[in-house]
Amino acid sequence: MENFSIFNPTKLFFGKDVVLKLGKNVSKKSKNVLIVYGKGSIENNGILDTVKTQLNSEGINFVIYKGIKSNPIIEDVDGAISVGVENMVDGIVAIGGGSVIDSAKIIALGIAEKAKGWDIMKFIVTPKSVIPLYAVLTLAATGTEMNSFAVVQNHKTGEKIGYASPLINPLESYLDPSYTYSVPADYTSYGIADIIAHCLEAFFGQGECDLTDMFTASIIKNVMEVAPKLLNDLTNYDYRAQIMYAATMGLNGTTSFGKISADWGVHALGHDLSLLYDTPHGASLAIAYPAWLKVKKEEVADRIARLGELVFGTNDIDITIQKFEEFFVSIKCPVRLSEINVTESNRQEYISSLIKNKASGYNILINEEEYNLLFETMLK
């Protein structure tokens, strides 16, 4: 077991109507906030009105930046930074899923430092301050509501990269499972794939810790049990709550205790699919993870066997890989490149992008010779 420390500065409120605490809590630190959100579904389902009412009730001024896209782009980050600086905001309320909250994390740094978002992402600027970020989650998937990570892409440079800093943990996050009722079945499934991918990447991280392995496997088993029930009943509060809770626990540090790092090689493979073909993040992982397991199965045979024992009750490596792939198929996630209209003709484009972005892992490395094999495995 590796040395580790435990600290998470995000205060999380979970359950029905927890957003009714937002106004009073925001008013303790912020009087003039930037509301950031995506395409506008929250305008139709009442969530935005609830947030506005909360802010108005405490006399908190606000300005709005809307339109953060799935697979967030740096142009939106910079646009929101400009709005925030111009209006001298002292806090951000981010309403949405991973794309919105990840963007808001970099926006919060950019406003505090009056810096460009990409300069922060590329470590040209090293922020020393941040304005408070309050997250209202509407999609269970990435765990960004309780961690220090953000991912943003830049089409001009051809990069989709991550950024980590303890400064960017949300100060507070509000998780009402009913706020995810309007998420359609496909994006619900993609979120479920993302949760499992986070758990798997923690499982294959450097270090051995039986208790952490059991935590991680329990999250996976719970998600796999609840997923088909939820997809048949998208407005079931209990099912939504279980998936939302699992998403947070999947990437708030719990699955990495006793390890040096998680292994983000599969996320690197998925990021380039999203960058090049605008593939939803979770969908890209459902394609990439079974392929990675197949290509790396001899190298990590013991780990896959242990995973199979904990999740499926088998130490057969091939059966374990098959069961993960079958699960993704069962929740209607793509598992082949053809399902996202990527064909043999895209091979060199994709591999060139992997090379440019140095796609690899931290513990189990992917080398350039394996890129072709991974592409072929995802294609078949």
VOBA-1610 file (N, C-alpha, C; in pm, whole numbers, padded with zeros to 5 digits, always signed):
BEGIN
Met+00084-00120+00000Met+00000+00000+00000Met+00088+00125+00000Glu+00053+00222-00083Glu+00129+00346-00092Glu+00085+00445+00016Asn+00176+00538+00050Asn+00138+00647+00141Asn+00027+00731+00079Phe-00060+00787+00162Phe-00162+00876+00108Phe-00211+00972+00215Ser-00273+01079+00169Ser-00338+01175+00258Ser-00481+01192+00213Ile-00569+01229+00305Ile-00711+01246+00274Ile-00753+01389+00307Phe-00799+01462+00206Phe-00854+01595+00227Phe-00941+01629+00109Asn-01061+01671+00135Asn-01149+01718+00028Asn-01222+01843+00077Pro-01190+01958+00020Pro-01246+02084+00070Pro-01388+02115+00026Thr-01444+02034-00063Thr-01580+02060-00112Thr-01684+02017-00009Lys-01774+02108+00024Lys-01889+02071+00107Lys-02002+02032+00014Leu-02055+01913+00033Leu-02154+01860-00060Leu-02289+01845+00010Phe-02393+01898-00055Phe-02530+01885-00007Phe-02603+01789-00102Phe-02659+01681-00048Phe-02719+01578-00133Phe-02864+01555-00091Gly-02953+01555-00189Gly-03091+01518-00163Gly-03193+01615-00222Lys-03318+01583-00204Lys-03426+01663-00261Lys-03427+01803-00201Asp-03436+01902-00288Asp-03450+02044-00252Asp-03329+02103-00181Val-03212+02040-00191Val-03094+02097-00125Val-03055+02233-00184Val-03098+02260-00308Val-03064+02388-00370Val-03131+02505-00295Leu-03231+02476-00214Leu-03294+02582-00136Leu-03202+02637-00027Lys-03086+02577-00009Lys-02984+02630+00082Lys-02887+02722+00009Leu-02894+02725-00125Leu-02792+02792-00206Leu-02778+02940-00176Gly-02889+03014-00178Gly-02882+03159-00163Gly-02814+03201-00034Lys-02858+03144+00076Lys-02800+03181+00206Lys-02652+03147+00212Asn-02615+03032+00156Asn-02475+02991+00161Asn-02387+03076+00070Val-02436+03107-00048Val-02358+03191-00140Val-02336+03330-00079Ser-02436+03382-00012Ser-02429+03518+00042Ser-02320+03535+00148Lys-02270+03424+00202Lys-02164+03433+00303Lys-02032+03480+00244Lys-02011+03454+00113Lys-01883+03489+00051Lys-01897+03571-00076Ser-02013+03570-00139Ser-02026+03633-00270Ser-02152+03720-00276Lys-02138+03835-00342Lys-02250+03928-00357Lys-02282+03958-00502Asn-02195+03915-00592Asn-02211+03946-00733Asn-02155+03828-00813Val-02242+03740-00862Val-02194+03613-00918Val-02222+03601-01067Leu-02145+03513-01128Leu-02164+03473-01267Leu-02233+03337-01268Ile-02349+03328-01334Ile-02416+03199-01353Ile-02370+03144-01488Val-02321+03022-01486Val-02272+02957-01607Val-02353+02831-01631Tyr-02400+02812-01755Tyr-02471+02687-01786Tyr-02460+02655-01933Gly-02526+02548-01976Gly-02508+02495-02110Gly-02612+02541-02210Lys-02676+02445-02275Lys-02761+02477-02390Lys-02893+02541-02354Gly-02941+02525-02233Gly-03064+02593-02197Gly-03175+02505-02146Ser-03151+02376-02128Ser-03259+02291-02076Ser-03302+02335-01937Ile-03211+02393-01860Ile-03247+02439-01726Ile-03340+02559-01730Glu-03350+02623-01846Glu-03447+02732-01861Glu-03588+02677-01869Asn-03600+02553-01917Asn-03732+02493-01941Asn-03780+02406-01826Asn-03687+02352-01747Asn-03730+02259-01641Asn-03737+02324-01504Gly-03717+02455-01496Gly-03736+02527-01371Gly-03612+02540-01283Ile-03503+02471-01319Ile-03383+02475-01234Ile-03323+02615-01231Leu-03314+02679-01347Leu-03257+02813-01351Leu-03340+02910-01268Asp-03471+02900-01279Asp-03559+02989-01200Asp-03538+02968-01051Thr-03521+02843-01010Thr-03497+02815-00868Thr-03368+02879-00821Val-03263+02868-00902Val-03135+02928-00864Val-03147+03080-00858Lys-03211+03139-00958Lys-03230+03285-00958Lys-03307+03330-00834Thr-03412+03257-00800Thr-03492+03292-00683Thr-03408+03286-00556Gln-03323+03186-00548Gln-03234+03175-00433Gln-03139+03294-00422Leu-03083+03334-00533Leu-02990+03447-00532Leu-03064+03578-00503Asn-03178+03594-00567Asn-03257+03717-00544Asn-03301+03730-00398Ser-03331+03618-00335Ser-03380+03621-00197Ser-03276+03675-00099Glu-03149+03667-00139Glu-03041+03715-00054Glu-02978+03843-00108Gly-03042+03904-00208Gly-02991+04028-00266Gly-02860+04012-00340Ile-02837+03894-00396Ile-02713+03867-00470Ile-02734+03902-00617Asn-02651+03990-00669Asn-02657+04025-00810Asn-02598+03912-00895Phe-02644+03902-01019Phe-02586+03798-01105Phe-02591+03841-01251Val-02493+03789-01326Val-02491+03799-01472Val-02480+03655-01523Ile-02513+03636-01650Ile-02524+03500-01704Ile-02431+03481-01823Tyr-02366+03365-01828Tyr-02299+03318-01950Tyr-02357+03181-01981Lys-02424+03167-02095Lys-02485+03041-02133Lys-02422+02989-02261Gly-02438+02857-02281Gly-02395+02798-02406Gly-02272+02710-02397Ile-02227+02676-02276Ile-02114+02583-02264Ile-02153+02452-02332Lys-02072+02406-02424Lys-02108+02286-02500Lys-02052+02159-02435Ser-02114+02048-02469Ser-02060+01919-02431Ser-01924+01904-02498Asn-01827+01844-02430Asn-01688+01851-02473Asn-01647+01998-02478Pro-01632+02061-02362Pro-01620+02208-02354Pro-01499+02262-02426Ile-01517+02382-02483Ile-01412+02444-02563Ile-01357+02567-02492Ile-01232+02598-02520Ile-01163+02705-02451Ile-01223+02842-02486Glu-01284+02854-02603Glu-01344+02983-02639Glu-01455+03022-02542Asp-01534+02923-02497Asp-01639+02952-02399Asp-01579+02990-02264Val-01472+02922-02227Val-01405+02956-02101Val-01358+03102-02104Asp-01294+03140-02212Asp-01244+03277-02222Asp-01358+03379-02231Gly-01465+03340-02300Gly-01580+03430-02308Gly-01640+03456-02171Ala-01652+03353-02092Ala-01708+03367-01957Ala-01612+03443-01866Ile-01482+03421-01882Ile-01384+03497-01803Ile-01400+03647-01831Ser-01416+03682-01958Ser-01432+03824-01995Ser-01556+03885-01932Val-01667+03809-01935Val-01791+03858-01872Val-01771+03876-01722Gly-01705+03778-01661Gly-01683+03785-01517Gly-01594+03900-01476Val-01486+03921-01550Val-01393+04032-01518Val-01462+04165-01539Glu-01534+04178-01651Glu-01603+04303-01682Glu-01704+04340-01575Asn-01770+04241-01519Asn-01874+04266-01419Asn-01825+04251-01275Met-01695+04231-01260Met-01631+04224-01127Met-01703+04125-01035Val-01729+04005-01088Val-01799+03905-01008Val-01706+03849-00901Asp-01766+03805-00791Asp-01687+03748-00681Asp-01730+03606-00648Gly-01792+03540-00745Gly-01832+03401-00727Gly-01893+03348-00855Ile-01899+03217-00868Ile-01961+03152-00985Ile-02059+03047-00937Val-02177+03045-00998Val-02272+02935-00980Val-02277+02861-01113Ala-02228+02739-01114Ala-02225+02657-01235Ala-02339+02556-01227Ile-02428+02558-01326Ile-02543+02469-01328Ile-02528+02375-01448Gly-02503+02249-01421Gly-02487+02156-01532Gly-02412+02032-01491Gly-02356+01964-01593Gly-02277+01845-01570Gly-02129+01875-01576Gly-02052+01773-01614Gly-01908+01787-01613Gly-01855+01896-01702Ser-01912+01912-01821Ser-01862+02014-01913Ser-01875+02154-01855Val-01991+02182-01797Val-02015+02315-01740Val-01928+02338-01616Ile-01923+02240-01527Ile-01850+02259-01402Ile-01700+02260-01427Asp-01651+02173-01517Asp-01509+02178-01552Asp-01473+02316-01608Ser-01555+02366-01699Ser-01529+02498-01755Ser-01529+02604-01645Ala-01626+02594-01555Ala-01638+02693-01448Ala-01515+02694-01357Lys-01453+02579-01340Lys-01332+02574-01257Lys-01221+02660-01317Ile-01201+02649-01447Ile-01098+02730-01512Ile-01141+02876-01520Ile-01271+02898-01540Ile-01323+03035-01541Ile-01297+03102-01406Ala-01318+03029-01297Ala-01298+03085-01163Ala-01153+03127-01142Leu-01060+03047-01195Leu-00918+03085-01187Leu-00889+03205-01277Gly-00945+03201-01399Gly-00917+03308-01494Gly-00967+03442-01447Ile-01084+03445-01384Ile-01137+03572-01331Ile-01050+03623-01217Ala-01012+03534-01127Ala-00930+03575-01013Ala-00795+03629-01057Glu-00737+03566-01159Glu-00602+03602-01203Glu-00602+03695-01325Lys-00723+03722-01381Lys-00734+03799-01505Lys-00643+03738-01613Ala-00659+03606-01629Ala-00573+03530-01720Ala-00655+03455-01823Lys-00594+03424-01935Lys-00658+03343-02038Lys-00667+03198-01992Gly-00777+03133-02031Gly-00799+02996-01988Gly-00690+02900-02034Trp-00647+02912-02160Trp-00547+02818-02211Trp-00410+02842-02149Asp-00381+02965-02111Asp-00256+02991-02039Asp-00254+02919-01905Ile-00371+02908-01844Ile-00381+02832-01719Ile-00367+02683-01748Met-00442+02633-01847Met-00439+02491-01878Met-00298+02443-01914Lys-00219+02528-01979Lys-00085+02491-02025Lys+00024+02533-01927Phe-00016+02581-01809Phe+00078+02618-01703Phe+00170+02733-01741Ile+00127+02816-01837Ile+00198+02940-01865Ile+00174+03038-01751Val+00053+03034-01698Val+00017+03109-01577Val-00006+03009-01465Thr+00048+03037-01348Thr+00025+02953-01231Thr-00062+03028-01132Pro-00192+03000-01130Pro-00283+03075-01043Pro-00251+03055-00895Lys-00268+03162-00823Lys-00250+03157-00678Lys-00379+03189-00604Ser-00483+03223-00679Ser-00611+03258-00618Ser-00724+03212-00707Val-00844+03207-00650Val-00963+03163-00722Val-01084+03227-00656Ile-01189+03251-00734Ile-01313+03297-00673Ile-01399+03176-00640Pro-01487+03186-00539Pro-01565+03070-00497Pro-01654+03014-00609Leu-01658+02882-00616Leu-01740+02813-00715Leu-01845+02728-00644Tyr-01970+02749-00682Tyr-02083+02674-00629Tyr-02142+02593-00745Ala-02144+02461-00731Ala-02188+02375-00840Ala-02327+02318-00811Val-02416+02330-00910Val-02548+02269-00904Val-02549+02162-01012Leu-02543+02037-00971Leu-02521+01927-01064Leu-02651+01883-01131Thr-02647+01865-01263Thr-02764+01819-01338Thr-02737+01694-01420Leu-02617+01638-01409Leu-02583+01516-01482Leu-02483+01436-01398Ala-02517+01312-01366Ala-02429+01227-01285Ala-02333+01154-01377Ala-02203+01184-01365Ala-02106+01118-01452Ala-01963+01140-01405Thr-01916+01264-01412Thr-01773+01289-01407Thr-01714+01298-01267Gly-01796+01324-01165Gly-01744+01343-01031Gly-01680+01478-01009Thr-01689+01567-01108Thr-01624+01698-01098Thr-01677+01781-00983Glu-01798+01747-00934Glu-01860+01823-00826Glu-01785+01811-00694Met-01691+01716-00684Met-01620+01698-00557Met-01474+01661-00582Asn-01415+01719-00687Asn-01273+01692-00710Asn-01201+01815-00765Ser-01072+01799-00787Ser-00986+01912-00824Ser-00940+01904-00969Phe-01022+01842-01056Phe-00983+01822-01195Phe-01077+01894-01291Ala-01022+01931-01406Ala-01102+01990-01514Ala-01041+01950-01648Val-01125+01931-01748Val-01080+01899-01883Val-01145+01996-01980Val-01064+02054-02068Val-01113+02147-02171Val-01038+02118-02301Gln-01103+02141-02414Gln-01037+02117-02541Gln-01017+02246-02619Asn-00915+02242-02707Asn-00879+02356-02790Asn-00862+02305-02933His-00959+02335-03019His-00953+02285-03156His-00843+02352-03237Lys-00805+02473-03201Lys-00699+02542-03274Lys-00565+02474-03256Thr-00541+02422-03137Thr-00414+02352-03112Thr-00428+02201-03126Gly-00552+02152-03140Gly-00575+02008-03153Gly-00549+01933-03025Glu-00591+01990-02912Glu-00565+01928-02782Glu-00692+01924-02697Lys-00706+01816-02623Lys-00804+01806-02516Lys-00727+01758-02394Ile-00712+01844-02295Ile-00620+01815-02185Ile-00687+01840-02050Gly-00625+01784-01948Gly-00674+01800-01812Gly-00589+01898-01734Tyr-00648+01948-01627Tyr-00580+02039-01536Tyr-00620+02000-01395Ala-00526+02005-01304Ala-00554+01970-01165Ala-00494+02074-01071Ser-00572+02113-00972Ser-00525+02206-00870Ser-00621+02200-00753Pro-00570+02202-00630Pro-00661+02205-00515Pro-00745+02332-00510Leu-00705+02434-00585Leu-00783+02558-00589Leu-00919+02538-00654Ile-00932+02438-00742Ile-01053+02430-00823Ile-01157+02332-00771Asn-01138+02274-00656Asn-01250+02206-00594Asn-01365+02305-00575Pro-01487+02271-00614Pro-01598+02361-00579Pro-01601+02386-00429Leu-01635+02508-00392Leu-01650+02536-00249Leu-01767+02456-00193Glu-01877+02456-00269Glu-01995+02380-00231Glu-02059+02320-00357Ser-02116+02201-00342Ser-02189+02138-00451Ser-02325+02092-00403Tyr-02425+02108-00489Tyr-02564+02080-00457Tyr-02613+01971-00551Leu-02646+01856-00494Leu-02684+01739-00573Leu-02826+01696-00537Asp-02919+01733-00621Asp-03058+01690-00608Asp-03083+01589-00719Pro-03101+01461-00688Pro-03120+01361-00794Pro-03233+01394-00890Ser-03336+01465-00843Ser-03447+01499-00932Ser-03403+01595-01043Tyr-03291+01664-01024Tyr-03241+01754-01127Tyr-03183+01679-01247Thr-03171+01547-01234Thr-03123+01468-01347Thr-03235+01396-01420Tyr-03360+01419-01381Tyr-03474+01351-01445Tyr-03478+01375-01596Ser-03442+01495-01638Ser-03458+01529-01780Ser-03342+01481-01867Val-03241+01420-01806Val-03130+01366-01886Val-03181+01247-01966Pro-03168+01250-02098Pro-03223+01141-02179Pro-03147+01011-02157Ala-03205+00903-02206Ala-03150+00769-02181Ala-03007+00756-02232Asp-02978+00812-02352Asp-02842+00792-02406Asp-02737+00860-02319Tyr-02763+00984-02277Tyr-02664+01053-02194Tyr-02661+00999-02051Thr-02771+00942-02007Thr-02768+00871-01879Thr-02673+00751-01889Ser-02681+00679-01999Ser-02592+00564-02020Ser-02447+00608-02032Tyr-02422+00716-02105Tyr-02284+00763-02119Tyr-02226+00803-01983Gly-02310+00863-01899Gly-02265+00898-01765Gly-02230+00775-01684Ile-02310+00670-01698Ile-02284+00544-01628Ile-02151+00485-01674Ala-02125+00489-01805Ala-01997+00439-01857Ala-01880+00519-01800Asp-01900+00648-01785Asp-01795+00734-01729Asp-01764+00697-01584Ile-01868+00672-01506Ile-01849+00632-01366Ile-01766+00503-01359Ile-01802+00406-01440Ile-01730+00278-01438Ile-01586+00298-01483Ala-01566+00381-01584Ala-01429+00407-01631Ala-01344+00469-01522His-01399+00564-01447His-01322+00624-01337His-01282+00517-01235Cys-01376+00429-01205Cys-01346+00324-01108Cys-01239+00229-01161Leu-01249+00192-01288Leu-01150+00102-01346Leu-01012+00167-01349Glu-01006+00293-01383Glu-00876+00359-01389Glu-00813+00370-01251Ala-00895+00387-01149Ala-00843+00382-01012Ala-00794+00242-00980Phe-00870+00141-01021Phe-00835+00002-00991Phe-00700-00036-01052Phe-00670+00019-01169Phe-00544-00013-01237Phe-00433+00087-01206Gly-00457+00173-01108Gly-00355+00267-01066Gly-00241+00198-00993Gln-00136+00273-00967Gln-00018+00217-00901Gln-00043+00200-00752Gly-00018+00081-00703Gly-00036+00054-00560Gly-00137-00056-00537Glu-00124-00124-00425Glu-00214-00233-00388Glu-00279-00200-00254Cys-00411-00197-00252Cys-00484-00171-00128Cys-00617-00246-00135Asp-00627-00355-00063Asp-00744-00442-00074Asp-00874-00368-00040Leu-00871-00287+00065Leu-00994-00220+00106Leu-01039-00122-00003Thr-00944-00048-00060Thr-00979+00044-00169Thr-01031-00033-00289Asp-00969-00148-00321Asp-01020-00231-00431Asp-01164-00271-00407Met-01196-00306-00282Met-01333-00347-00251Met-01430-00230-00260Phe-01387-00109-00213Phe-01469+00011-00232Phe-01501+00029-00380Thr-01395+00022-00461Thr-01409+00049-00605Thr-01500-00053-00671Ala-01479-00180-00640Ala-01563-00285-00698Ala-01708-00270-00655Ser-01731-00225-00532Ser-01868-00207-00484Ser-01940-00098-00561Ile-01868+00008-00595Ile-01930+00114-00675Ile-01968+00058-00812Ile-01877-00015-00874Ile-01905-00073-01006Ile-02026-00166-00999Lys-02028-00255-00901Lys-02139-00350-00888Lys-02271-00279-00867Asn-02271-00176-00782Asn-02393-00100-00756Asn-02444-00033-00884Val-02353+00029-00957Val-02391+00097-01082Val-02446-00003-01182Met-02382-00118-01196Met-02427-00217-01294Met-02562-00276-01255Glu-02590-00283-01126Glu-02719-00334-01080Glu-02831-00233-01102Val-02802-00105-01075Val-02905-00002-01082Val-02930+00045-01225Ala-02827+00043-01309Ala-02836+00102-01443Ala-02956+00054-01524Pro-02979-00077-01539Pro-03095-00118-01621Pro-03228-00076-01561Lys-03235-00071-01428Lys-03359-00026-01364Lys-03384+00121-01395Leu-03279+00202-01385Leu-03293+00344-01413Leu-03331+00370-01559Leu-03268+00298-01650Leu-03296+00322-01792Leu-03438+00282-01830Asn-03501+00201-01747Asn-03642+00166-01768Asn-03737+00257-01691Asp-03681+00348-01611Asp-03764+00434-01526Asp-03684+00560-01496Leu-03672+00648-01594Leu-03578+00760-01587Leu-03612+00865-01482Thr-03733+00863-01430Thr-03769+00962-01327Thr-03787+00895-01189Asn-03722+00782-01171Asn-03725+00717-01041Asn-03620+00784-00952Tyr-03665+00847-00845Tyr-03575+00925-00759Tyr-03466+00838-00697Asp-03501+00722-00646Asp-03403+00637-00579Asp-03294+00590-00675Tyr-03332+00551-00797Tyr-03233+00506-00894Tyr-03141+00622-00934Arg-03201+00738-00958Arg-03119+00855-00991Arg-03024+00888-00876Ala-03073+00877-00753Ala-02990+00909-00636Ala-02871+00814-00626Gln-02895+00685-00649Gln-02786+00588-00638Gln-02677+00614-00743Ile-02719+00646-00865Ile-02620+00674-00969Ile-02547+00804-00941Met-02617+00904-00893Met-02553+01032-00861Met-02450+01016-00750Tyr-02485+00944-00647Tyr-02393+00919-00536Tyr-02271+00841-00585Ala-02294+00740-00669Ala-02183+00660-00722Ala-02088+00745-00805Ala-02142+00836-00885Ala-02057+00922-00968Ala-01964+01006-00883Thr-02018+01062-00775Thr-01935+01144-00686Thr-01827+01060-00620Met-01864+00944-00568Met-01768+00860-00498Met-01664+00800-00593Gly-01699+00789-00720Gly-01608+00731-00818Gly-01487+00816-00846Leu-01493+00947-00818Leu-01378+01032-00849Leu-01362+01147-00749Asn-01386+01119-00622Asn-01360+01221-00519Asn-01242+01183-00431Gly-01167+01082-00475Gly-01050+01038-00402Gly-01065+00905-00333Thr-01186+00865-00303Thr-01210+00743-00227Thr-01151+00620-00295Thr-01157+00613-00428Thr-01110+00495-00499Thr-00959+00497-00524Ser-00891+00599-00474Ser-00746+00609-00497Ser-00663+00603-00369Phe-00726+00590-00254Phe-00650+00582-00130Phe-00561+00457-00131Gly-00436+00475-00093Gly-00340+00365-00094Gly-00273+00346-00228Lys-00301+00436-00322Lys-00238+00432-00454Lys-00170+00565-00481Ile-00070+00564-00568Ile-00003+00689-00603Ile-00086+00767-00703Ser-00141+00697-00801Ser-00223+00765-00901Ser-00315+00665-00967Ala-00422+00719-01022Ala-00505+00637-01110Ala-00436+00628-01245Asp-00480+00538-01330Asp-00420+00523-01461Asp-00515+00577-01568Trp-00480+00692-01625Trp-00572+00763-01713Trp-00549+00735-01861Gly-00487+00621-01892Gly-00461+00590-02031Gly-00586+00580-02116Val-00692+00522-02062Val-00814+00507-02141Val-00881+00642-02162His-00876+00729-02063His-00928+00864-02084His-00853+00934-02196Ala-00722+00911-02205Ala-00645+00971-02314Ala-00693+00922-02450Leu-00722+00792-02459Leu-00777+00738-02584Leu-00912+00800-02616Gly-00995+00813-02515Gly-01128+00869-02535Gly-01126+01016-02569His-01035+01091-02508His-01030+01235-02533His-01007+01266-02680Asp-00925+01186-02746Asp-00899+01213-02888Asp-01019+01178-02975Leu-01098+01080-02935Leu-01223+01053-03006Leu-01319+01171-02992Ser-01326+01228-02872Ser-01414+01344-02850Ser-01363+01466-02926Leu-01233+01485-02923Leu-01173+01601-02989Leu-01197+01598-03140Leu-01173+01483-03200Leu-01180+01472-03346Leu-01321+01454-03399Tyr-01405+01377-03326Tyr-01534+01337-03381Tyr-01652+01380-03295Asp-01625+01466-03196Asp-01728+01518-03106Asp-01809+01406-03042Thr-01741+01298-03010Thr-01805+01184-02944Thr-01833+01219-02798Pro-01952+01195-02749Pro-01977+01219-02606Pro-01874+01145-02521His-01831+01210-02415His-01719+01159-02336His-01740+01016-02288Gly-01851+00989-02225Gly-01876+00855-02175Gly-01884+00752-02286Ala-01939+00791-02400Ala-01946+00699-02514Ala-01807+00662-02563Ser-01716+00758-02563Ser-01579+00729-02607Ser-01513+00629-02514Leu-01545+00634-02385Leu-01484+00543-02289Leu-01541+00402-02301Ala-01669+00391-02336Ala-01729+00259-02357Ala-01665+00188-02476Ile-01619+00264-02573Ile-01547+00208-02687Ile-01404+00172-02648Ala-01338+00262-02578Ala-01195+00248-02551Ala-01163+00146-02443Tyr-01249+00135-02340Tyr-01208+00052-02227Tyr-01200-00097-02259Pro-01301-00156-02324Pro-01287-00299-02358Pro-01165-00325-02446Ala-01137-00232-02539Ala-01021-00250-02627Ala-00891-00246-02546Trp-00882-00152-02453Trp-00762-00141-02369Trp-00744-00269-02287Leu-00851-00321-02230Leu-00842-00443-02151Leu-00794-00560-02238Lys-00843-00568-02360Lys-00801-00677-02448Lys-00653-00666-02486Val-00610-00544-02518Val-00471-00524-02559Val-00375-00543-02442Lys-00416-00504-02324Lys-00327-00505-02208Lys-00349-00627-02117Lys-00430-00723-02159Lys-00473-00828-02065Lys-00357-00912-02014Glu-00254-00938-02093Glu-00142-01015-02043Glu-00058-00934-01945Glu-00044-00807-01974Glu+00038-00719-01889Glu-00025-00699-01752Val-00158-00695-01746Val-00226-00669-01618Val-00319-00785-01581Ala-00275-00906-01614Ala-00360-01025-01593Ala-00403-01039-01448Asp-00309-01020-01354Asp-00344-01036-01213Asp-00450-00936-01169Arg-00438-00813-01217Arg-00533-00709-01178Arg-00672-00739-01236Ile-00677-00784-01362Ile-00806-00816-01423Ile-00869-00934-01351Ala-00788-01031-01314Ala-00839-01147-01241Ala-00899-01104-01107Arg-00829-01016-01037Arg-00880-00965-00909Arg-01008-00886-00930Leu-01012-00805-01033Leu-01132-00728-01066Leu-01249-00821-01093Gly-01225-00926-01170Gly-01330-01022-01202Gly-01384-01090-01077Glu-01294-01126-00985Glu-01337-01190-00861Glu-01430-01099-00781Leu-01392-00971-00771Leu-01468-00878-00688Leu-01601-00838-00751Val-01604-00822-00883Val-01724-00770-00950Val-01814-00882-01000Phe-01755-00988-01059Phe-01836-01089-01125Phe-01825-01228-01062Gly-01738-01244-00963Gly-01722-01374-00902Gly-01646-01473-00987Thr-01561-01425-01076Thr-01478-01512-01161Thr-01339-01453-01171Asn-01238-01539-01182Asn-01102-01489-01207Asn-01060-01514-01351Asp-01156-01551-01435Asp-01128-01570-01578Asp-01118-01434-01646Ile-01002-01403-01699Ile-00975-01270-01756Ile-01066-01241-01875Asp-01077-01336-01966Asp-01156-01313-02087Asp-01304-01295-02054Ile-01352-01372-01959Ile-01493-01357-01919Ile-01517-01220-01857Thr-01423-01174-01776Thr-01436-01043-01712Thr-01444-00933-01817Ile-01353-00937-01914Ile-01355-00836-02021Ile-01486-00843-02099Gln-01529-00964-02130Gln-01654-00984-02204Gln-01773-00926-02128Lys-01775-00946-01998Lys-01889-00899-01918Lys-01895-00746-01916Phe-01781-00679-01910Phe-01783-00533-01916Phe-01835-00486-02052Glu-01786-00549-02158Glu-01832-00510-02291Glu-01982-00537-02307Glu-02027-00650-02261Glu-02170-00683-02270Glu-02255-00586-02191Phe-02202-00540-02078Phe-02278-00443-02000Phe-02293-00312-02078Phe-02185-00263-02136Phe-02194-00140-02213Phe-02295-00155-02329Val-02292-00271-02393Val-02389-00296-02501Val-02531-00294-02445Ser-02550-00354-02328Ser-02684-00366-02270Ser-02745-00231-02236Ile-02661-00131-02207Ile-02714+00003-02177Ile-02706+00095-02299Lys-02682+00031-02416Lys-02685+00100-02545Lys-02575+00206-02560Cys-02459+00175-02504Cys-02340+00255-02532Cys-02268+00195-02652Pro-02204+00276-02733Pro-02125+00220-02844Pro-02003+00146-02789Val-01965+00038-02854Val-01843-00034-02815Val-01750-00053-02935Arg-01788-00003-03051Arg-01705-00010-03171Arg-01701+00126-03239Leu-01591+00154-03304Leu-01575+00282-03372Leu-01679+00301-03481Ser-01720+00194-03545Ser-01820+00205-03652Ser-01950+00266-03602Glu-01978+00249-03472Glu-02102+00302-03415Glu-02098+00454-03401Ile-01980+00513-03410Ile-01970+00661-03410Ile-01919+00710-03546Asn-01936+00624-03647Asn-01901+00658-03786Asn-01752+00686-03805Val-01670+00616-03730Val-01525+00620-03750Val-01485+00489-03816Thr-01412+00500-03927Thr-01378+00383-04007Thr-01227+00373-04025Glu-01187+00273-04103Glu-01045+00254-04132Glu-00983+00380-04191Ser-01061+00456-04264Ser-01008+00578-04327Ser-00964+00683-04225Asn-01011+00669-04101Asn-00976+00765-03996Asn-00854+00722-03914Arg-00798+00605-03948Arg-00691+00550-03866Arg-00576+00649-03845Gln-00519+00700-03954Gln-00400+00784-03940Gln-00431+00915-03869Glu-00549+00970-03897Glu-00589+01092-03829Glu-00594+01073-03678Tyr-00653+00963-03636Tyr-00667+00934-03493Tyr-00531+00906-03429Ile-00452+00822-03495Ile-00321+00787-03438Ile-00230+00909-03433Ser-00237+00993-03533Ser-00157+01116-03531Ser-00196+01205-03414Ser-00325+01208-03385Ser-00373+01287-03271Ser-00324+01228-03139Leu-00326+01095-03128Leu-00274+01030-03008Leu-00126+01062-02989Ile-00051+01059-03097Ile+00093+01089-03090Ile+00114+01235-03048Lys+00041+01325-03111Lys+00055+01467-03080Lys+00024+01495-02934Asn-00080+01431-02883Asn-00123+01456-02746Asn-00057+01363-02643Lys+00037+01281-02692Lys+00114+01192-02604Lys+00021+01108-02516Ala-00078+01049-02580Ala-00177+00969-02508Ala-00109+00848-02445Ser-00123+00836-02316Ser-00062+00725-02244Ser-00129+00710-02109Gly-00069+00631-02023Gly-00117+00618-01887Gly-00011+00667-01791Tyr-00039+00650-01663Tyr+00059+00686-01561Tyr+00124+00562-01500Asn+00051+00456-01495Asn+00099+00333-01434Asn+00123+00226-01539Ile+00027+00207-01627Ile+00036+00109-01735Ile+00047+00187-01865Leu+00166+00199-01916Leu+00191+00290-02028Leu+00141+00232-02160Ile+00090+00319-02244Ile+00055+00284-02382Ile+00164+00341-02471Asn+00225+00258-02553Asn+00329+00310-02642Asn+00274+00328-02783Glu+00350+00398-02866Glu+00302+00431-03000Glu+00277+00306-03084Glu+00353+00199-03060Glu+00333+00075-03135Glu+00195+00014-03108Glu+00141+00044-02990Glu+00011-00013-02953Glu-00107+00068-03006Tyr-00082+00189-03053Tyr-00193+00271-03103Tyr-00267+00201-03216Asn-00194+00143-03309Asn-00258+00073-03421Asn-00338-00047-03373Leu-00282-00121-03279Leu-00352-00238-03226Leu-00479-00196-03153Leu-00471-00089-03077Leu-00590-00038-03008Leu-00696+00007-03107Phe-00654+00077-03213Phe-00749+00120-03316Phe-00817+00000-03379Glu-00739-00102-03415Glu-00796-00221-03477Glu-00895-00291-03382Thr-00861-00294-03254Thr-00947-00360-03156Thr-01077-00283-03136Met-01069-00151-03137Met-01190-00069-03125Met-01275-00077-03252Leu-01210-00104-03365Leu-01279-00106-03494Leu-01356-00236-03515Lys-01300-00349-03469Lys-01356-00481-03498Lys-01493-00501-03435
//
